[in-house]
């Protein structure tokens, strides 16, 4: 009977140690999640610095750090999106939104373009009735207006709202093998990405964070428990 009590205590001790180790291993993650509420309320800080002799304006805000599991639970990302993009593990997910405005006045009209002037010839009135004109076009993804001023100078206003998501993660490329990949997605058919450079800089892990050390510790613990029970 005493032998079985020792065995039960040993097994309970192993499970307790594993539970404590698991709690300690996720302590940093839980602390980051608690700090997320504070980070979300922080205002954006704007300042300027000189980089390579050029004045650069910087806007920064503390990042909100979530695990992939928590991001899915919070509805920030969807499992279907990860599945369609073939992501096994998502490293970063950033949303971009803005508007590209191109305004240009006094266009150089080619000499072959003839400006038609309509005149009123009634009762000797030869004043121009209308020279300026405008052609507007607007859709969900682009706004365009161009025309000619009364002084026969051309102009155009082009506005393209853009929004998209940059996702960086690892895609399965073989048995126990993943490949880092960056993906930009958008619903705007007028946005075309000509070039993308994706760089993932990983922190150097401490010696106690190495996977092989965890395997050795686990194997040694299992063997110790086995010998003790034996």
KATA-V347856 format. One record per residue. N is the residue number from 0. PSI is psi in whole degrees, -180 to 180 (* if undefined). NEAR is the number of other C-alpha atoms within 8 Angstrom. D_CENTER is the distance of its C-alpha to the mean C-alpha in Angstrom with 2 decimals. Layout:
n={N & N}
psi={PSI & PSI}
near={NEAR & NEAR}
d_center={D_CENTER & D_CENTER}
//
This chain:
n={0 & 1 & 2 & 3 & 4 & 5 & 6 & 7 & 8 & 9 & 10 & 11 & 12 & 13 & 14 & 15 & 16 & 17 & 18 & 19 & 20 & 21 & 22 & 23 & 24 & 25 & 26 & 27 & 28 & 29 & 30 & 31 & 32 & 33 & 34 & 35 & 36 & 37 & 38 & 39 & 40 & 41 & 42 & 43 & 44 & 45 & 46 & 47 & 48 & 49 & 50 & 51 & 52 & 53 & 54 & 55 & 56 & 57 & 58 & 59 & 60 & 61 & 62 & 63 & 64 & 65 & 66 & 67 & 68 & 69 & 70 & 71 & 72 & 73 & 74 & 75 & 76 & 77 & 78 & 79 & 80 & 81 & 82 & 83 & 84 & 85 & 86 & 87 & 88 & 89 & 90 & 91 & 92 & 93 & 94 & 95 & 96 & 97 & 98 & 99 & 100 & 101 & 102 & 103 & 104 & 105 & 106 & 107 & 108 & 109 & 110 & 111 & 112 & 113 & 114 & 115 & 116 & 117 & 118 & 119 & 120 & 121 & 122 & 123 & 124 & 125 & 126 & 127 & 128 & 129 & 130 & 131 & 132 & 133 & 134 & 135 & 136 & 137 & 138 & 139 & 140 & 141 & 142 & 143 & 144 & 145 & 146 & 147 & 148 & 149 & 150 & 151 & 152 & 153 & 154 & 155 & 156 & 157 & 158 & 159 & 160 & 161 & 162 & 163 & 164 & 165 & 166 & 167 & 168 & 169 & 170 & 171 & 172 & 173 & 174 & 175 & 176 & 177 & 178 & 179 & 180 & 181 & 182 & 183 & 184 & 185 & 186 & 187 & 188 & 189 & 190 & 191 & 192 & 193 & 194 & 195 & 196 & 197 & 198 & 199 & 200 & 201 & 202 & 203 & 204 & 205 & 206 & 207 & 208 & 209 & 210 & 211 & 212 & 213 & 214 & 215 & 216 & 217 & 218 & 219 & 220 & 221 & 222 & 223 & 224 & 225 & 226 & 227 & 228 & 229}
psi={-43 & -37 & -44 & -32 & -44 & -41 & -45 & -41 & -40 & -45 & -43 & -40 & -39 & -47 & -37 & -44 & -40 & -39 & -44 & -42 & -40 & -41 & -42 & -35 & -26 & 9 & -42 & -42 & -42 & -36 & -38 & -39 & -37 & -33 & -12 & -37 & -38 & -43 & -35 & -25 & -10 & 144 & 164 & 133 & 128 & 133 & 174 & 146 & 162 & 122 & 119 & 38 & -2 & 139 & 121 & 131 & 131 & 135 & 127 & 155 & 145 & 138 & 149 & 121 & 122 & 149 & 163 & -38 & -44 & -35 & -37 & -42 & -33 & -5 & 13 & -40 & 161 & 146 & -35 & -38 & -45 & -39 & -42 & -32 & -1 & 30 & 124 & -34 & 128 & 126 & -46 & 149 & 109 & 138 & 137 & 140 & 140 & -169 & 133 & 116 & 127 & 111 & 128 & 131 & 164 & 58 & 150 & 109 & 127 & 146 & -23 & -12 & 122 & 130 & 116 & 126 & 123 & 126 & 149 & 116 & 7 & 131 & 36 & 15 & 113 & 23 & 146 & 131 & -47 & 125 & -49 & 151 & 161 & 140 & 104 & 146 & 133 & 133 & -173 & -26 & -9 & 145 & 127 & 134 & 129 & 158 & -159 & 135 & 173 & -24 & 14 & 21 & 133 & 161 & 163 & 149 & 120 & 129 & 125 & 103 & 136 & 146 & 144 & 175 & 130 & 120 & 132 & 130 & -165 & 133 & 137 & 127 & 6 & -174 & 117 & 35 & 135 & 154 & 130 & 140 & 144 & 138 & 131 & 126 & 144 & 156 & -5 & 114 & -13 & -9 & 121 & 125 & 118 & -29 & 141 & 133 & 114 & 123 & 124 & 118 & 114 & 142 & 144 & 124 & 145 & 163 & -32 & -3 & 0 & 140 & -35 & -30 & -39 & -39 & -43 & -43 & -42 & -43 & -42 & -40 & -43 & -41 & -39 & -44 & -40 & -46 & -38 & -45 & -34 & *}
near={4 & 5 & 6 & 7 & 8 & 8 & 9 & 8 & 8 & 9 & 8 & 8 & 8 & 9 & 8 & 8 & 8 & 8 & 8 & 8 & 8 & 8 & 8 & 8 & 7 & 8 & 8 & 8 & 7 & 8 & 8 & 10 & 10 & 8 & 8 & 10 & 8 & 8 & 11 & 9 & 6 & 8 & 5 & 7 & 7 & 8 & 7 & 8 & 8 & 8 & 7 & 4 & 5 & 6 & 8 & 8 & 8 & 8 & 8 & 7 & 9 & 7 & 6 & 7 & 7 & 9 & 6 & 8 & 7 & 8 & 11 & 11 & 7 & 7 & 7 & 7 & 8 & 8 & 7 & 6 & 8 & 11 & 8 & 7 & 6 & 8 & 12 & 10 & 8 & 12 & 8 & 8 & 9 & 7 & 8 & 9 & 8 & 7 & 8 & 9 & 8 & 7 & 8 & 8 & 8 & 7 & 8 & 6 & 7 & 5 & 5 & 4 & 6 & 5 & 5 & 5 & 8 & 8 & 9 & 9 & 7 & 5 & 4 & 5 & 8 & 7 & 6 & 9 & 8 & 8 & 12 & 9 & 8 & 8 & 7 & 8 & 7 & 8 & 6 & 4 & 11 & 11 & 12 & 11 & 11 & 11 & 11 & 13 & 11 & 8 & 5 & 9 & 12 & 13 & 13 & 11 & 12 & 12 & 11 & 10 & 10 & 12 & 11 & 11 & 11 & 13 & 12 & 12 & 13 & 13 & 12 & 12 & 7 & 6 & 5 & 5 & 7 & 10 & 8 & 9 & 9 & 9 & 7 & 8 & 7 & 9 & 6 & 8 & 7 & 6 & 7 & 5 & 5 & 4 & 4 & 5 & 4 & 6 & 4 & 5 & 4 & 4 & 4 & 4 & 6 & 6 & 6 & 6 & 8 & 9 & 6 & 6 & 10 & 10 & 8 & 8 & 8 & 8 & 8 & 8 & 8 & 8 & 8 & 8 & 10 & 8 & 7 & 6 & 6 & 4}
d_center={60.92 & 59.92 & 58.25 & 56.03 & 55.21 & 54.08 & 51.97 & 50.34 & 49.70 & 48.23 & 45.86 & 44.89 & 44.34 & 42.05 & 39.90 & 39.88 & 38.85 & 36.04 & 34.85 & 35.02 & 33.21 & 30.40 & 30.17 & 30.17 & 27.49 & 25.05 & 26.28 & 23.49 & 20.87 & 22.86 & 23.25 & 19.52 & 19.15 & 22.05 & 20.59 & 17.44 & 19.69 & 20.85 & 17.50 & 16.44 & 19.64 & 19.39 & 19.47 & 17.58 & 19.69 & 20.38 & 22.58 & 23.57 & 24.45 & 26.23 & 24.60 & 27.05 & 29.22 & 26.71 & 25.72 & 21.96 & 20.54 & 17.93 & 16.20 & 14.97 & 14.57 & 14.81 & 11.85 & 12.35 & 12.93 & 13.49 & 14.78 & 13.66 & 16.95 & 16.54 & 13.12 & 14.99 & 17.98 & 16.31 & 15.03 & 11.31 & 10.87 & 13.87 & 16.09 & 16.77 & 13.26 & 13.45 & 16.98 & 16.49 & 13.94 & 16.43 & 14.24 & 16.74 & 14.51 & 10.77 & 9.99 & 6.38 & 3.67 & 1.47 & 4.21 & 6.71 & 10.36 & 13.63 & 16.92 & 18.66 & 22.32 & 25.12 & 28.50 & 31.63 & 35.22 & 38.56 & 37.67 & 40.28 & 41.95 & 43.48 & 47.29 & 47.70 & 46.04 & 48.85 & 48.38 & 50.58 & 52.39 & 54.04 & 57.20 & 59.52 & 63.06 & 64.73 & 67.47 & 66.73 & 63.17 & 61.18 & 58.06 & 54.68 & 53.34 & 49.67 & 47.75 & 44.17 & 41.91 & 38.27 & 36.28 & 33.16 & 30.56 & 27.67 & 25.36 & 22.12 & 20.21 & 22.60 & 25.37 & 28.23 & 31.60 & 34.21 & 37.92 & 40.86 & 42.22 & 45.91 & 46.43 & 45.31 & 42.09 & 39.06 & 35.55 & 32.21 & 29.11 & 25.91 & 22.78 & 19.70 & 17.06 & 13.66 & 10.59 & 7.92 & 4.79 & 3.77 & 5.33 & 7.83 & 11.03 & 14.72 & 16.69 & 20.39 & 22.56 & 25.90 & 27.98 & 26.38 & 24.11 & 20.36 & 18.54 & 15.16 & 13.04 & 9.86 & 9.24 & 8.21 & 9.59 & 11.34 & 14.63 & 16.15 & 18.73 & 19.43 & 16.19 & 16.85 & 14.93 & 17.82 & 16.41 & 13.50 & 14.04 & 12.18 & 13.70 & 13.64 & 16.07 & 17.65 & 19.95 & 23.54 & 24.81 & 28.02 & 31.11 & 31.22 & 27.73 & 28.80 & 28.89 & 32.41 & 33.68 & 32.54 & 34.33 & 37.44 & 37.55 & 37.16 & 39.86 & 42.15 & 41.80 & 42.56 & 45.55 & 46.84 & 46.74 & 48.40 & 51.15 & 51.71 & 52.06 & 54.24}
//
